[in-house]
């Protein structure tokens, strides 16, 4: 069984900002999953990043994972507010991060899953919780190692994402992706 990989909305937006959502699908190799909250964030962001429509229509993430119970909803709300600083007036702010962390930590079928985010606060929290967490740069490192993309092309795309206004960790040279 392959390990599930949960990209955060930040990651979807990174690839969409350079018109490469299809490349993210290739990198994930049918292991990509998402929560309903992340899917809604992607829906909301597609007005700014039209390439996100390809994510929504692609079918490569499977059905969004939905919270099953009021207990789960309460647990996620506590994470959203207490860990990520979400407030009562912005009910969906940080909901995707909180939901994904909860799902990966508590659902047996997703134990050992990877989460990919470029949100530094979320990254730190998830790592403290024992969740295997990567950044977009790490996806490129895996893709270079798997011969899906050259280090030069990966370097150029990461820097194009940065030039498009995305906030992510960047390699200083193509060699940093090897």
C-alpha positions in Angstrom: 0.0 0.0 0.0 1.4 3.4 -0.9 1.7 6.3 1.5 -1.0 9.0 1.2 0.3 12.5 0.5 -1.8 15.5 1.6 -0.8 18.7 -0.1 -1.9 21.9 1.7 -3.6 24.7 -0.2 -0.3 26.6 -0.2 1.2 23.8 -2.3 -1.7 23.7 -4.8 -1.4 27.4 -5.2 2.3 27.2 -5.7 1.9 24.9 -8.7 -1.2 26.8 -10.0 0.7 30.1 -9.9 3.0 28.8 -12.7 0.3 26.8 -14.5 1.7 23.5 -13.4 -1.0 21.8 -11.4 -0.7 18.8 -13.7 3.0 18.4 -12.7 1.9 18.2 -9.0 -0.4 15.4 -10.0 2.5 13.6 -11.6 4.7 14.1 -8.6 2.0 12.6 -6.3 1.7 9.4 -8.3 -1.9 8.7 -7.4 -1.1 9.0 -3.7 -2.6 12.5 -3.3 -5.5 13.0 -0.9 -7.3 16.1 0.5 -9.8 17.1 3.1 -13.1 18.8 2.4 -11.7 21.9 4.0 -8.7 22.0 1.7 -10.9 21.4 -1.3 -13.1 24.4 -0.3 -10.0 26.5 0.0 -8.9 25.5 -3.4 -12.4 26.4 -4.8 -12.2 29.8 -3.2 -8.7 30.4 -4.6 -9.4 29.5 -8.2 -10.6 33.1 -8.9 -7.1 34.3 -8.3 -5.3 31.2 -9.7 -7.4 29.8 -12.6 -5.1 26.7 -12.9 -6.6 25.4 -9.7 -9.7 24.5 -11.8 -7.5 21.6 -13.1 -7.1 20.4 -9.5 -10.8 20.5 -8.9 -11.6 18.7 -12.1 -8.7 16.3 -12.2 -10.0 13.5 -10.0 -6.5 12.6 -8.9 -7.1 13.4 -5.2 -10.1 11.1 -4.7 -13.1 12.2 -2.8 -12.4 14.8 -0.1 -12.2 13.4 3.4 -15.0 14.7 5.6 -15.1 14.9 9.3 -17.4 12.2 10.7 -18.6 13.4 14.0 -19.2 16.4 16.2 -16.3 15.2 18.4 -14.0 15.4 15.4 -15.3 18.8 14.4 -14.7 20.0 18.0 -11.2 18.6 18.0 -10.4 20.3 14.7 -11.8 23.6 15.9 -9.6 23.5 19.0 -6.5 22.9 16.8 -7.6 25.7 14.4 -8.1 28.2 17.2 -5.5 27.2 19.8 -2.6 26.2 17.5 -3.1 28.2 14.3 -4.8 31.3 15.8 -8.1 31.0 13.9 -10.8 33.2 15.3 -14.6 33.0 15.6 -15.2 35.6 13.0 -13.2 33.8 10.3 -14.5 30.3 10.6 -12.5 28.8 7.8 -9.2 30.5 8.4 -6.7 27.7 9.1 -9.4 25.0 8.9 -7.6 23.1 6.1 -4.4 22.9 8.2 -6.2 21.9 11.3 -8.3 19.3 9.5 -5.4 17.7 7.7 -3.3 17.5 10.9 -6.2 15.9 12.7 -7.0 13.3 10.0 -3.3 12.3 9.6 -2.8 12.0 13.4 -6.1 10.2 14.3 -7.3 8.1 11.4 -5.8 4.7 11.2 -5.9 4.5 7.4 -3.8 7.6 7.2 -1.2 6.8 9.8 2.2 7.5 8.3 0.8 9.8 5.6 2.9 12.8 4.5 1.7 16.3 4.6 3.1 19.0 2.3 2.8 22.6 3.3 4.8 25.8 3.0 3.1 27.4 6.0 5.9 27.6 8.5 3.7 27.6 11.6 1.8 24.6 10.3 5.0 22.9 9.4 6.5 23.3 12.8 3.3 22.2 14.6 2.9 19.1 12.4 6.5 18.0 12.9 6.2 18.4 16.7 3.1 16.1 16.4 5.2 13.5 14.6 3.6 14.0 11.2 5.9 13.5 8.3 5.9 16.9 6.8 7.5 18.3 3.7 7.7 21.5 1.8 7.3 22.1 -2.0 11.1 22.1 -2.3 11.1 18.6 -0.9 8.5 17.4 -3.5 11.0 18.7 -6.2 13.8 16.8 -4.5 11.8 13.6 -4.7 10.9 14.3 -8.3 14.5 15.0 -9.3 15.6 11.7 -7.5 12.8 9.8 -9.4 13.9 11.4 -12.8 10.5 13.1 -13.2 12.2 16.5 -13.7 15.8 17.7 -14.0 17.4 19.7 -11.2 17.7 22.7 -13.6 14.0 22.6 -14.5 13.0 22.2 -10.9 15.2 25.1 -9.8 13.6 27.3 -12.5 10.0 26.3 -11.5 10.6 27.0 -7.8 12.0 30.4 -8.6 9.1 31.1 -11.0 6.7 30.3 -8.1 8.6 32.8 -6.0 8.4 35.4 -8.8 4.7 34.8 -8.9 4.4 35.9 -5.3 4.4 32.5 -3.6 6.1 32.2 -0.2 8.3 29.1 -0.2 11.8 27.9 0.6 14.0 28.1 -2.4 17.2 26.3 -3.5 20.2 28.5 -4.1 21.3 26.3 -7.0 20.0 23.3 -9.0 22.5 21.2 -7.0 20.3 21.8 -3.9 17.7 19.6 -5.5 20.0 16.6 -5.9 
